[in-house]
Amino acid sequence: MQKIYEQKYAILGRVKEDKLQEVNLGTDSEPKMVRVSKELEGQFLEDLICLLKEYIDVFAWDYSQVKCINQDLHQHRINLNFKTG
């Protein structure tokens, strides 16, 4: 699969956000959205989606599932100074 990708898509370089499509690996009631290149098509795209669905349990779908990341790295805080004058 890697060889096929390299032969067909390596020329494209980095995929820009406007050339991505969303694919739901979950269900309508519990969506698990991923983005894949719009350039992927046919059997390769189908195989990729099948592979992602097969290994869906290895992905962290929210920060609470990521045990090794410090909570301070992904929390946004706004410090307000009420003593302005």
CORTA-V418841 format. One record per backbone hydrogen bond with DSSP energy under -1.0 kcal/mol. NH is the residue of the N-H (numbers start at 1). CO is the residue of the C=O. E is the energy in kcal/mol with one decimal. If there is no record, write none. Layout:
<<NH:CO:E> <NH:CO:E>>
This chain:
<<5:1:-2.3> <6:2:-2.7> <7:3:-2.5> <8:4:-2.4> <9:5:-3.6> <12:9:-1.4> <13:10:-1.0> <19:16:-2.0> <20:17:-1.4> <21:36:-3.1> <23:34:-2.9> <25:32:-3.1> <27:30:-1.6> <34:23:-2.3> <36:21:-2.6> <38:19:-3.1> <45:41:-1.0> <46:42:-2.1> <47:43:-2.9> <48:44:-2.4> <49:45:-2.4> <50:46:-2.4> <51:47:-2.4> <52:48:-2.6> <53:49:-2.4> <54:50:-2.2> <55:51:-1.7> <56:53:-1.2> <58:55:-2.0> <59:56:-1.1> <65:62:-1.7> <66:63:-1.2> <73:70:-2.0> <74:71:-1.0>>
